[in-house]
Every structure is written in C-alpha cells, then in structure tokens.
Amino acid sequence: MKSIDKTPVWCIAFTFADEENNGFVTLGGAGWESQAEWEAQWAALPVAPLGNDDPANLIADKLDQAGDLIIDKRVTAETVERLLGRPLGELIAEGRARTPFTISQALERHPEMAAEFPSLAAIAQS
C-alpha cells in the first residue's frame, strides 16, 4: 500500500458566531495550493462595512497550511452566500447540525472520547 502525500493547502474558512448556542459554526470555505493565490483571494475579500457591528456575525478566517488562524475579518451575509453558492440559512442549519455545543453533545457524537477523557464524561453526566 502506498501512502498518498497530501499537498499543504492555504485556506479561507467562513465561520458564524452563533450567539444563540454560544459557539462558532463553520459554514464552509476554500483552499489553494499557491500561497500567492491565497493572498490574492484574501485581499479581494471585502470587509463588512459595519465591521464587528455587522448583524450577520460572519467571520472569514485566514488559515495557514497547518490550519492555524493567521487573521480574520468580518464579512457580510451577501459575501458568504455569493462565495459558497448557498443561502445563509441553509449553511447555518447544516453547520449547527455538525457542531457540538456542549460536552454532552460532543460525547454523543464521539463516544470514544468518554474512555479517553473520563473526567469529561463525569462532567457531562452531572
């Protein structure tokens, strides 16, 4: 069996700051093999005119090849819908369905974590 080398990718992810569930929901994003293309795409991404006061609570996250956050900026609902090609309501609903907001939800989705982290399982049961 041959191992497949994965080419590191430079990414931009879109995140919804979900005040209702007190968490962050990943909506989608894109990646580029070229750092130059990644930089160009980031530079072309418009900042929400209202900045942190934009009611959509949407954030573009610039991620390096390791997936670490470099910088972020607020974006509008229109920008996210245009770039991801789907209505924001659908993206948020799907993202929420994939996101555990509590320890109990995380353990339900990943029961192996209970054995690996017994103190978390105890907290979730209390």
The 8 nearest C-alpha neighbors of each residue, nearest first, counted from 0:
[[1, 2, 3, 4, 5, 6, 7, 8],
 [2, 0, 3, 4, 5, 6, 7, 8],
 [1, 3, 4, 0, 5, 6, 7, 8],
 [2, 4, 5, 1, 6, 0, 7, 8],
 [5, 3, 6, 2, 7, 1, 8, 0],
 [4, 6, 7, 3, 8, 2, 32, 64],
 [5, 7, 8, 4, 32, 64, 3, 31],
 [8, 6, 64, 5, 32, 9, 65, 31],
 [7, 9, 32, 64, 31, 30, 10, 6],
 [8, 10, 64, 31, 30, 63, 37, 32],
 [11, 9, 30, 62, 29, 8, 61, 31],
 [10, 12, 61, 60, 28, 29, 62, 30],
 [13, 11, 28, 60, 59, 27, 10, 14],
 [14, 12, 59, 26, 27, 28, 58, 25],
 [13, 15, 25, 58, 24, 26, 57, 59],
 [14, 16, 57, 24, 17, 23, 56, 58],
 [17, 15, 23, 56, 18, 57, 22, 14],
 [16, 18, 22, 19, 23, 20, 21, 15],
 [17, 19, 21, 20, 16, 22, 23, 56],
 [18, 20, 17, 21, 22, 16, 23, 100],
 [21, 19, 18, 22, 17, 100, 23, 95],
 [22, 20, 18, 17, 19, 23, 100, 16],
 [23, 21, 17, 20, 16, 100, 24, 18],
 [22, 24, 16, 17, 15, 14, 25, 21],
 [25, 23, 15, 14, 94, 95, 26, 98],
 [24, 26, 14, 94, 27, 13, 15, 23],
 [27, 25, 13, 14, 94, 90, 24, 91],
 [28, 26, 13, 12, 25, 83, 29, 14],
 [27, 29, 12, 11, 13, 30, 26, 83],
 [28, 30, 11, 10, 12, 31, 27, 9],
 [29, 31, 10, 9, 8, 11, 32, 28],
 [32, 30, 9, 33, 8, 37, 10, 36],
 [31, 33, 8, 9, 34, 7, 30, 6],
 [34, 32, 36, 35, 31, 37, 9, 8],
 [33, 35, 37, 36, 38, 9, 32, 31],
 [34, 36, 38, 33, 37, 39, 40, 31],
 [37, 35, 39, 33, 38, 34, 40, 31],
 [38, 36, 34, 40, 35, 39, 31, 9],
 [39, 37, 41, 35, 36, 40, 34, 42],
 [40, 38, 36, 42, 41, 37, 35, 43],
 [41, 39, 43, 37, 42, 38, 36, 44],
 [40, 42, 38, 44, 43, 39, 37, 61],
 [41, 43, 39, 40, 44, 38, 45, 37],
 [44, 42, 40, 41, 45, 39, 38, 46],
 [43, 45, 41, 42, 40, 46, 74, 78],
 [46, 44, 43, 47, 74, 42, 78, 75],
 [45, 47, 74, 73, 48, 72, 44, 50],
 [46, 48, 74, 50, 75, 49, 73, 45],
 [49, 47, 50, 46, 53, 75, 74, 45],
 [50, 48, 53, 52, 47, 51, 46, 54],
 [51, 49, 47, 52, 48, 73, 53, 46],
 [50, 52, 53, 73, 49, 56, 47, 54],
 [51, 53, 49, 50, 54, 56, 55, 48],
 [52, 54, 49, 51, 55, 50, 56, 47],
 [55, 53, 56, 52, 51, 57, 49, 75],
 [54, 56, 57, 53, 76, 75, 15, 74],
 [57, 55, 16, 54, 15, 53, 58, 73],
 [58, 56, 15, 55, 74, 14, 73, 16],
 [57, 59, 73, 14, 72, 13, 74, 60],
 [58, 60, 13, 72, 71, 12, 73, 14],
 [61, 59, 71, 12, 11, 62, 13, 58],
 [60, 62, 11, 70, 69, 71, 68, 10],
 [63, 61, 68, 66, 10, 67, 69, 11],
 [62, 64, 66, 9, 65, 67, 69, 10],
 [63, 65, 9, 8, 66, 7, 62, 10],
 [66, 64, 63, 67, 62, 7, 8, 9],
 [67, 65, 62, 63, 64, 68, 10, 9],
 [68, 66, 62, 63, 65, 69, 64, 61],
 [67, 69, 62, 70, 61, 60, 66, 63],
 [68, 70, 61, 62, 67, 63, 71, 60],
 [71, 69, 61, 68, 60, 72, 62, 59],
 [72, 70, 60, 59, 61, 58, 73, 69],
 [71, 73, 59, 58, 46, 74, 60, 70],
 [72, 74, 58, 47, 50, 46, 57, 59],
 [73, 75, 47, 46, 57, 58, 72, 59],
 [76, 74, 47, 78, 77, 57, 55, 79],
 [75, 77, 79, 78, 55, 80, 87, 74],
 [76, 78, 80, 75, 79, 81, 74, 87],
 [77, 79, 81, 75, 76, 80, 82, 74],
 [78, 80, 76, 82, 81, 77, 83, 75],
 [81, 79, 77, 85, 83, 84, 78, 86],
 [82, 80, 78, 84, 79, 83, 77, 85],
 [81, 83, 79, 84, 80, 78, 85, 28],
 [84, 82, 80, 85, 81, 79, 27, 28],
 [85, 83, 81, 80, 82, 86, 79, 87],
 [84, 86, 80, 83, 87, 90, 89, 81],
 [87, 85, 88, 89, 80, 90, 84, 83],
 [86, 88, 90, 89, 80, 91, 85, 76],
 [89, 87, 91, 90, 86, 92, 85, 93],
 [90, 88, 92, 87, 91, 86, 93, 85],
 [89, 91, 87, 93, 88, 92, 26, 94],
 [90, 92, 94, 88, 89, 93, 95, 87],
 [93, 91, 89, 95, 94, 90, 88, 96],
 [94, 92, 96, 90, 95, 91, 89, 97],
 [93, 95, 91, 97, 96, 92, 24, 26],
 [94, 96, 98, 92, 97, 93, 91, 24],
 [95, 97, 93, 94, 98, 92, 99, 91],
 [98, 96, 94, 95, 93, 99, 24, 25],
 [99, 97, 95, 96, 100, 94, 24, 25],
 [98, 100, 104, 105, 101, 97, 102, 95],
 [99, 101, 98, 22, 104, 20, 102, 105],
 [102, 100, 104, 103, 99, 105, 123, 106],
 [101, 103, 105, 104, 123, 106, 119, 100],
 [104, 102, 123, 106, 101, 105, 107, 124],
 [103, 105, 99, 107, 101, 102, 106, 108],
 [106, 104, 102, 99, 108, 103, 107, 109],
 [107, 105, 109, 110, 103, 108, 104, 112],
 [108, 106, 104, 105, 109, 110, 103, 102],
 [107, 109, 105, 106, 110, 104, 99, 103],
 [108, 110, 106, 111, 107, 112, 105, 113],
 [111, 109, 106, 112, 113, 107, 108, 114],
 [110, 112, 113, 109, 114, 115, 106, 116],
 [111, 113, 115, 110, 114, 116, 109, 106],
 [114, 112, 120, 116, 117, 111, 115, 110],
 [115, 113, 112, 116, 111, 117, 110, 120],
 [114, 116, 112, 113, 117, 111, 118, 119],
 [115, 117, 113, 118, 119, 114, 112, 120],
 [118, 116, 120, 113, 119, 114, 115, 121],
 [117, 119, 121, 120, 116, 122, 113, 123],
 [120, 118, 122, 121, 117, 116, 123, 113],
 [119, 121, 117, 123, 113, 118, 122, 124],
 [122, 120, 118, 124, 119, 123, 117, 125],
 [123, 121, 119, 125, 120, 124, 118, 102],
 [122, 124, 120, 103, 121, 125, 102, 119],
 [123, 125, 121, 122, 120, 103, 119, 102],
 [124, 122, 123, 121, 120, 103, 119, 118]]
